[in-house]
């Protein structure tokens, strides 16, 4: 995963990673949340899309 994040960063995109470890009867389960955004320039304009 680290190599993939480095490759993405080289293309001008930053990655924010959050992890959450949940302890279950079967052992620990890790949930990974990845968010990407432009490394340079203004952030993109986000629009709400209603269904």
C-alpha positions in Angstrom: 0.0 0.0 0.0 2.9 2.4 0.7 4.2 2.1 -2.8 0.8 2.8 -4.3 0.4 5.9 -2.1 3.9 7.1 -3.2 3.0 6.6 -6.9 -0.3 8.6 -6.4 1.6 11.4 -4.6 4.0 11.7 -7.5 1.1 12.4 -9.8 0.1 15.5 -7.7 -2.4 14.0 -5.4 -2.1 13.8 -1.6 -3.6 10.9 0.4 -5.0 11.2 3.9 -5.2 7.8 5.7 -7.2 7.0 8.8 -7.3 3.6 10.4 -9.7 2.1 13.0 -9.1 -1.2 14.7 -12.1 -3.1 16.0 -11.7 -6.0 18.3 -14.0 -8.9 17.4 -14.3 -12.4 18.8 -12.4 -13.6 15.7 -9.6 -11.1 16.4 -8.7 -7.5 15.4 -10.3 -6.1 12.2 -8.7 -3.0 10.7 -10.8 -0.5 8.7 -8.9 1.8 6.4 -10.3 5.1 5.2 -8.5 6.8 2.3 -9.2 10.4 1.2 -7.5 12.0 -1.7 -7.0 15.7 -2.6 -4.9 17.8 -4.9 -1.4 18.4 -3.6 -1.1 21.7 -5.4 -3.5 24.5 -6.3 -7.0 25.3 -5.0 -9.2 22.4 -3.8 -11.9 21.2 -6.1 -15.4 22.7 -5.8 -17.7 20.2 -4.3 -21.4 20.2 -5.2 -24.2 18.4 -3.5 -26.1 16.1 -5.8 -29.6 15.3 -4.8 -31.3 12.0 -5.7 
